[in-house]
């Protein structure tokens, strides 16, 4: 394994003897794996810290990379190990190679939220450009615009860049040329090998903390079992388009909890081709692309996570759709996403895209997103959305296309710009089951709507948009819903040709005979409280 400074550890297993000093010592601190045979401490704020230390609490290591080397050595021998990381900022990358051992390994902050793994370095020695407000510094990188991923649309260069600069913790906006600089911006001239910045408020960067993103990845692991990452903060990764600052692949029994992924250039957390993945109480906010992504995962539990304010990099170049969401999920088989908050993303909130089956989304809050609150696309299902709140999104609260066996129950869809619920897309698509290789035709059939309250605020906000496809209507079950728009008595847009009242819809479809058109009396929709007040006509299933 390569150390962050490029030095190679000649023999990882030589660390085993050093680590034996820890056996039989004091019990691990609170939060450490109770049954870990080895515990290594990392504390770069401790004056005694050194990478030549054994990694005890009294003699901690100074880098996570060195702790990972020691942990890998003992773990390869079948021992469970915990790396406890004390508060501080660690400017390095951790990479764990594949392993044949199932022995557990954990990387855990001693104080959640106070241990930062950063992709940026502190830069000093800025030179004022003449008498202007801008400053210059040598730039040693020539990254250029990242390649556009296969089958993606054309993208503006600003979306394909990865440079980031923070002054006193505040991000600067990137300009594509020094001539375009203004307050609160920076620009890189790769030809001249220079970077220029103009801090807001006339701040002299030589009197401020200037952090420049230089590392594309912060924590990666592949081909491992029983890994835990807990309580850490990952920020400032100069991640190119479609990559993630923290990336896991081919993992089994992965746990990520109480961890923050923020202000990374593209994705925060990415999990691929893995089994038994759990993510609890994490926040992936303010990332330049996606907050979190999971692809080809078997057996997933995401609970009480937050993916908000993402896709600022994409928005700089008008790139909002295609692959962008607070949470993007593809090829998920057997998954539960509960109490997930996705708000104010400059994209979709939550997007289930292609070959998703046996998935439940419960008690989600998907509000204030630029496009749709949630999307279910090209999925064979069954997919269940239960107890969700989708509000104030620019598109629809919930949009589904080419997806079978979708059930939406007991959800509040409110004030969304185009529609509260919409079925759209093509008549059908074929998807390939990544586990079996079977080719499946998916279309909007066996849709079930029960106990939902759909309320528009303005006359242009439909409560439901639904095609007149025979296969959709003949397999639809819908009841106990509340369709309401105080500005529009006919808020159901049918077959993209006519607006229907509830009575019109009942007569045409034979559905919703026990549904109502009345104010659902939400408690406080302005503050996203959609519990019904006493006397509400909303009857949940």
C-alpha positions in Angstrom: 0.0 0.0 0.0 1.3 3.5 -0.8 1.4 6.0 1.9 0.0 9.5 1.1 3.6 10.9 0.9 4.5 8.2 -1.6 6.7 6.2 0.7 6.1 2.4 0.6 5.7 0.4 3.7 8.2 -2.4 3.1 6.4 -5.0 5.2 3.0 -4.5 6.7 3.2 -7.6 8.7 6.3 -6.2 10.5 3.7 -4.1 12.4 2.1 -7.1 14.0 4.8 -7.3 16.7 4.3 -3.6 17.5 0.6 -4.0 17.7 0.9 -6.9 20.1 1.7 -4.3 22.7 -1.9 -3.3 22.7 -3.3 -6.7 23.6 -4.4 -7.0 27.2 -4.4 -3.2 27.7 -7.2 -1.0 28.9 -10.6 -1.4 27.4 -11.3 0.5 24.2 -12.8 3.9 24.6 -16.6 4.3 24.3 -17.7 3.7 20.8 -14.8 1.4 19.8 -15.6 -2.1 18.7 -15.9 -3.9 22.0 -14.5 -7.1 20.7 -11.6 -5.5 18.7 -8.3 -7.3 19.4 -6.4 -4.2 18.4 -7.1 -0.5 18.9 -4.9 2.2 17.3 -5.2 5.8 18.2 -4.5 8.7 15.8 -4.2 12.2 17.2 -2.4 14.8 15.2 -3.1 17.5 17.9 -1.2 15.5 20.5 2.4 16.9 20.9 3.5 13.3 21.4 2.0 12.0 18.2 4.3 10.3 15.7 4.0 7.7 13.0 6.8 5.8 14.7 4.6 5.4 17.8 2.7 2.2 18.6 -0.6 4.0 18.4 -1.7 3.8 22.0 -3.7 6.6 23.6 -0.6 7.9 25.3 1.6 7.5 22.2 -0.7 8.0 19.3 0.0 8.0 15.6 0.0 11.3 13.7 -1.6 10.1 10.4 -4.6 7.9 9.5 -2.5 6.4 6.7 0.0 5.0 9.1 -2.8 3.6 11.3 -4.4 2.0 8.2 -1.1 0.3 7.5 -0.9 -1.2 11.0 -4.6 -2.1 10.9 -4.2 -3.8 7.6 -1.3 -5.8 8.9 -3.1 -7.3 11.9 -6.4 -7.6 10.1 -4.8 -9.7 7.4 -3.9 -12.2 10.1 -7.6 -12.5 11.0 -7.7 -10.0 13.9 -10.5 -7.5 14.5 -9.2 -3.9 14.6 -10.4 -0.4 15.4 -8.7 2.8 14.4 -9.8 5.6 16.8 -9.2 9.1 15.3 -9.2 12.0 17.6 -10.4 15.5 16.7 -8.3 17.4 14.1 -8.0 17.9 10.4 -6.2 15.2 8.5 -5.1 16.1 5.0 -4.6 12.7 3.5 -6.2 9.9 1.6 -7.0 6.4 3.0 -7.2 3.5 0.7 -7.9 -0.1 1.7 -7.1 -2.9 -0.8 -9.1 -6.1 -1.2 -8.7 -8.7 1.6 -9.5 -12.3 2.0 -10.2 -12.1 5.7 -13.7 -11.5 7.1 -12.2 -9.9 10.3 -13.9 -6.6 11.1 -12.2 -3.3 10.7 -13.5 0.1 11.9 -12.4 3.7 11.4 -14.1 5.8 14.0 -14.0 9.3 15.3 -13.6 9.6 19.1 -15.9 12.6 18.9 -18.3 12.5 16.0 -18.2 15.5 13.7 -14.8 16.8 15.0 -12.5 14.6 12.9 -12.1 15.9 9.4 -10.4 14.1 6.5 -9.8 16.8 4.0 -8.8 16.9 0.3 -7.4 20.4 0.6 -4.1 21.8 1.7 -3.4 25.2 3.3 -1.6 27.4 0.8 0.4 30.5 1.8 2.7 32.9 -0.1 0.0 34.6 -2.2 1.3 37.5 -4.3 -0.9 40.6 -5.0 -1.4 41.2 -8.7 -0.3 44.8 -9.2 -2.6 47.1 -7.2 -5.7 45.0 -7.9 -7.7 43.0 -5.3 -6.6 39.7 -6.8 -3.7 37.5 -5.7 -1.7 34.8 -7.5 0.1 31.6 -6.6 1.9 29.0 -8.6 -0.4 26.1 -9.8 1.4 22.7 -10.3 -1.6 20.8 -11.7 -2.9 20.3 -15.3 -6.1 18.5 -14.7 -8.0 20.1 -17.6 -11.8 19.4 -18.0 -12.6 15.9 -17.0 -13.8 13.5 -19.8 -17.5 13.4 -20.2 -18.7 9.9 -19.1 -20.0 7.6 -21.9 -23.5 8.3 -23.1 -23.8 11.5 -21.1 -24.9 14.7 -22.9 -22.5 17.5 -23.7 -21.4 19.6 -20.7 -20.1 23.0 -20.2 -16.4 23.2 -19.2 -17.3 24.6 -15.8 -19.1 21.3 -15.0 -16.1 19.3 -16.0 -13.7 21.2 -13.7 -12.6 20.0 -10.3 -10.7 22.9 -8.7 -12.0 24.3 -5.4 -10.7 27.1 -3.1 -12.0 28.0 0.4 -11.1 31.2 2.2 -11.8 31.0 6.0 -14.0 28.1 5.3 -16.1 29.8 2.6 -16.1 28.5 -1.0 -15.1 30.7 -3.9 -16.9 30.4 -7.2 -14.7 29.3 -10.1 -14.2 31.5 -13.1 -12.9 29.9 -16.3 -10.3 32.7 -17.0 -8.4 35.2 -14.9 -10.0 38.0 -16.9 -13.4 37.0 -15.5 -12.4 37.3 -11.8 -14.6 39.2 -9.4 -15.2 39.3 -5.7 -15.5 35.8 -4.2 -14.0 34.0 -7.2 -10.9 32.2 -8.4 -9.5 31.1 -11.7 -6.8 28.7 -12.8 -4.5 29.3 -15.8 -3.0 25.9 -16.5 -0.9 27.2 -19.4 0.8 29.8 -17.2 0.8 27.5 -14.2 -0.9 30.0 -12.0 -4.0 30.3 -9.8 -5.7 33.6 -9.1 -8.2 34.5 -6.4 -10.2 37.5 -5.4 -11.6 37.0 -1.9 -14.8 38.7 -0.9 -14.6 41.7 1.3 -11.1 42.5 0.2 -9.6 39.8 2.4 -5.9 39.4 2.0 -5.3 35.6 1.6 -2.0 35.9 3.4 -4.0 36.8 6.6 -6.6 34.1 6.0 -6.8 30.4 5.9 -6.8 29.5 2.2 -7.6 25.8 1.5 -7.0 24.5 -2.0 -8.5 21.1 -3.0 -5.7 18.8 -4.3 -6.7 15.2 -3.5 -9.4 13.6 -5.7 -10.4 10.9 -3.2 -10.5 10.7 0.6 -11.4 7.2 1.6 -11.7 4.2 -0.7 -12.1 0.5 -0.1 -12.8 -2.5 -2.3 -13.3 -6.2 -1.9 -13.6 -6.2 1.9 -16.0 -7.5 4.5 -17.2 -6.1 7.8 -15.9 -2.5 7.5 -17.3 0.3 9.6 -16.8 4.1 9.1 -18.2 6.2 11.9 -18.3 9.8 13.0 -15.9 11.3 10.4 -16.2 14.4 8.2 -15.1 14.1 4.6 -14.6 17.4 2.7 -12.9 19.3 -0.1 -12.1 16.3 -2.4 -11.2 17.5 -5.9 -13.2 14.7 -7.3 -13.8 14.6 -11.1 -17.2 14.3 -12.6 -19.2 11.1 -11.7 -16.8 10.0 -9.0 -17.2 10.2 -5.2 -15.0 11.5 -2.5 -15.6 8.3 -0.4 -16.0 5.3 -2.6 -16.7 1.6 -1.7 -17.0 -1.3 -4.2 -17.4 -5.0 -3.9 -18.0 -4.8 -0.1 -19.9 -7.1 2.2 -21.4 -5.9 5.4 -20.5 -2.3 5.2 -21.6 0.2 7.8 -21.3 4.0 7.5 -22.8 6.0 10.3 -22.9 9.5 11.8 -20.6 10.7 9.0 -20.6 13.9 7.0 -19.7 14.4 3.3 -19.6 18.0 2.5 -18.2 20.5 -0.1 -16.7 17.8 -2.3 -16.4 18.7 -6.0 -18.7 15.9 -7.2 -20.2 13.0 -5.2 -20.0 12.6 -1.4 -20.6 8.9 -0.8 -20.6 6.2 -3.5 -21.3 2.5 -3.0 -21.1 0.0 -5.8 -21.4 -3.7 -6.4 -21.8 -4.5 -2.7 -24.0 -6.6 -0.4 -25.5 -5.8 3.0 -24.9 -2.1 3.1 -26.1 0.1 6.0 -25.9 3.8 6.2 -27.3 5.5 9.4 -27.6 9.2 10.3 -25.2 10.5 7.7 -25.3 13.9 5.9 -24.1 14.4 2.4 -24.7 18.1 1.8 -23.3 20.9 -0.4 -21.5 18.5 -2.8 -20.9 19.7 -6.4 -22.8 16.8 -7.9 -24.7 14.0 -6.1 -24.9 13.7 -2.3 -25.0 9.8 -2.2 -25.2 7.1 -4.8 -25.7 3.4 -4.6 -25.5 1.1 -7.6 -25.8 -2.7 -7.9 -26.3 -3.2 -4.2 -28.0 -6.2 -2.8 -29.7 -5.7 0.6 -29.4 -2.0 1.6 -30.6 -0.1 4.6 -30.4 3.7 4.5 -32.0 5.3 7.6 -32.1 8.9 8.8 -29.7 10.2 6.2 -29.7 13.7 4.7 -28.7 14.7 1.1 -29.4 18.4 0.6 -28.1 21.5 -1.2 -26.2 19.3 -3.7 -25.3 19.9 -7.4 -23.9 23.4 -7.2 -21.1 22.4 -9.7 -23.7 21.1 -12.1 -25.9 24.2 -11.6 -23.0 26.4 -12.6 -23.2 24.9 -16.1 -27.0 24.4 -16.2 -26.7 20.7 -15.7 -29.5 19.6 -13.4 -30.9 16.3 -14.7 -29.5 13.2 -16.4 -27.7 11.7 -13.4 -28.2 14.3 -10.7 -30.0 13.9 -7.4 -29.5 14.3 -3.7 -29.7 10.5 -3.5 -29.3 8.5 -6.7 -30.0 4.7 -6.6 -29.6 2.3 -9.5 -29.9 -1.5 -9.6 -31.0 -1.8 -6.0 -32.3 -5.2 -5.0 -33.9 -5.5 -1.6 -33.6 -2.1 0.0 -35.1 0.1 2.6 -34.6 3.9 2.6 -36.3 5.3 5.6 -36.6 8.8 7.1 -34.5 10.2 4.3 -34.3 14.0 3.9 -33.5 15.5 0.5 -34.0 19.2 0.3 -32.9 22.1 -1.8 -30.9 20.1 -4.2 -30.4 21.8 -7.6 -31.6 18.5 -9.1 -34.0 15.8 -8.1 -34.3 14.9 -4.4 -34.3 11.1 -4.6 -34.1 9.1 -7.8 -34.5 5.4 -8.2 -33.3 4.8 -11.7 -33.4 1.4 -13.5 -33.6 -2.2 -12.3 -34.8 -1.6 -8.7 -36.8 -4.3 -7.0 -38.2 -4.9 -3.6 -37.5 -1.4 -2.4 -39.4 0.6 0.3 -39.1 4.3 0.9 -40.7 5.3 4.1 -41.2 8.6 6.0 -39.1 10.6 3.6 -39.0 14.4 3.4 -38.2 15.6 -0.2 -38.8 19.3 -0.4 -37.6 22.4 -2.1 -35.6 20.6 -4.8 -35.2 22.3 -8.2 -36.7 19.4 -10.1 -38.8 16.5 -8.7 -39.0 15.5 -5.1 -38.7 11.8 -6.0 -38.4 9.8 -9.2 -39.0 6.1 -9.8 -37.9 5.2 -13.3 -37.4 2.0 -15.3 -37.9 -0.3 -12.3 -39.7 -3.6 -12.1 -40.5 -3.2 -8.5 -42.2 -3.9 -6.3 -41.5 -0.4 -5.0 -43.4 1.1 -2.0 -43.5 4.7 -1.0 -45.0 5.1 2.5 -45.6 8.1 4.6 -43.6 10.5 2.5 -43.8 14.3 2.4 -42.9 15.9 -1.0 -43.3 19.6 -1.0 -42.4 22.8 -2.8 -40.4 21.1 -5.5 -40.0 22.8 -8.8 -41.3 19.8 -10.8 -43.5 17.1 -9.3 -43.7 15.8 -5.8 -43.4 12.3 -7.1 -42.8 11.3 -10.8 -42.8 7.7 -12.1 -42.0 6.4 -15.6 -41.8 3.0 -17.1 -42.1 1.3 -13.6 -44.2 -1.6 -12.6 -45.8 -2.5 -9.2 -45.4 0.9 -7.6 -47.5 1.6 -4.4 -47.8 5.0 -2.9 -49.5 5.1 0.4 -50.3 7.6 3.2 -48.1 10.4 1.7 -48.5 14.1 1.5 -47.7 15.7 -1.8 -48.0 19.5 -1.5 -47.4 22.7 -3.5 -45.1 21.1 -6.1 -44.7 23.3 -9.2 -45.9 21.1 -12.0 -47.9 18.3 -10.3 -48.1 16.5 -7.0 -48.1 13.0 -8.6 -47.4 12.2 -12.3 -47.1 9.1 -14.4 -45.1 9.8 -17.6 -42.4 8.6 -19.8 -42.7 6.0 -22.6 -45.1 3.1 -22.9 -42.5 0.6 -21.9 -38.8 -0.1 -21.6 -36.6 -3.2 -21.1 -34.2 -3.5 -18.3 -31.6 -6.2 -17.5 -31.6 -7.7 -14.0 -28.0 -7.3 -12.9 -28.2 -10.4 -10.7 -29.9 -12.9 -13.1 -29.3 -11.3 -16.5 -33.0 -11.6 -17.3 -34.4 -9.0 -19.6 -37.6 -7.5 -18.2 -40.2 -5.3 -19.9 -41.3 -2.6 -17.5 -44.3 -0.2 -17.8 -46.6 1.7 -15.6 -48.9 -1.2 -14.6 -50.2 -2.4 -11.2 -50.0 1.1 -9.8 -51.6 1.4 -6.3 -52.5 4.8 -4.7 -54.0 4.7 -1.3 -54.5 7.2 1.5 -52.6 10.0 0.0 -53.3 13.8 0.3 -52.3 15.6 -2.9 -52.8 19.4 -2.7 -51.9 22.1 -5.2 -51.6 25.7 -4.3 -52.1 27.5 -7.5 -54.3 26.8 -10.5 -51.4 25.6 -12.5 -50.4 22.9 -10.0 -52.1 19.7 -11.0 -52.8 17.2 -8.2 -52.4 14.2 -10.5 -51.3 13.7 -14.1 -52.1 10.3 -15.4 -52.2 8.8 -18.9 -55.1 7.0 -20.4 -53.1 3.9 -21.3 -55.3 0.8 -21.2 -52.7 -1.3 -19.4 -52.3 1.4 -16.7 -56.0 1.9 -16.1 -56.9 -1.8 -16.2 -54.4 -2.6 -13.4 -54.7 0.6 -11.3 -56.1 0.5 -7.8 -56.7 3.9 -6.2 -58.7 4.9 -3.1 -59.0 6.8 0.1 -57.1 9.7 -1.5 -57.7 13.4 -1.0 -57.3 15.5 -4.2 -57.4 19.2 -3.5 -56.6 22.5 -5.2 -58.4 25.6 -3.9 -57.7 27.4 -7.1 -58.7 24.7 -9.5 -61.8 22.5 -9.3 -60.5 20.2 -12.0 -57.0 19.5 -10.9 -56.6 15.9 -12.4 -54.9 16.1 -15.8 -56.0 13.0 -17.7 -54.3 11.6 -20.8 -52.6 15.0 -21.3 -55.7 16.3 -23.0 -58.3 17.3 -20.4 -58.6 18.4 -16.7 -60.9 16.4 -14.7 -62.8 17.0 -11.5 -62.8 14.1 -9.0 -66.2 13.1 -10.3 -65.0 13.1 -13.8 -62.1 10.9 -12.8 -64.3 8.5 -10.9 -66.6 8.1 -13.8 -63.8 7.5 -16.3 -61.6 5.3 -14.3 -63.9 3.6 -11.9 -61.3 4.3 -9.2 -61.3 6.6 -6.1 -65.0 6.0 -5.3 -64.1 6.6 -1.6 -61.7 9.5 -2.2 -62.5 13.2 -1.5 -61.8 16.6 -2.8 -61.4 18.8 0.3 -58.8 20.7 2.1 -56.7 18.1 4.0 -56.1 20.6 6.8 -52.3 20.1 7.1 -51.0 21.4 10.4 -48.2 23.7 9.1 -47.3 23.1 5.5 -45.0 26.2 5.3 -42.8 24.4 7.8 -43.3 21.0 6.2 -45.6 19.7 8.9 -48.2 17.7 7.1 -49.9 15.9 10.0 -53.6 16.4 9.7 -55.4 18.7 12.1 -58.6 17.5 13.9 -61.4 17.3 11.5 -59.2 16.7 8.5 -60.9 14.7 5.7 -57.6 12.9 4.9 -58.1 9.2 5.7 -54.9 7.2 5.5 -54.9 3.6 4.6 
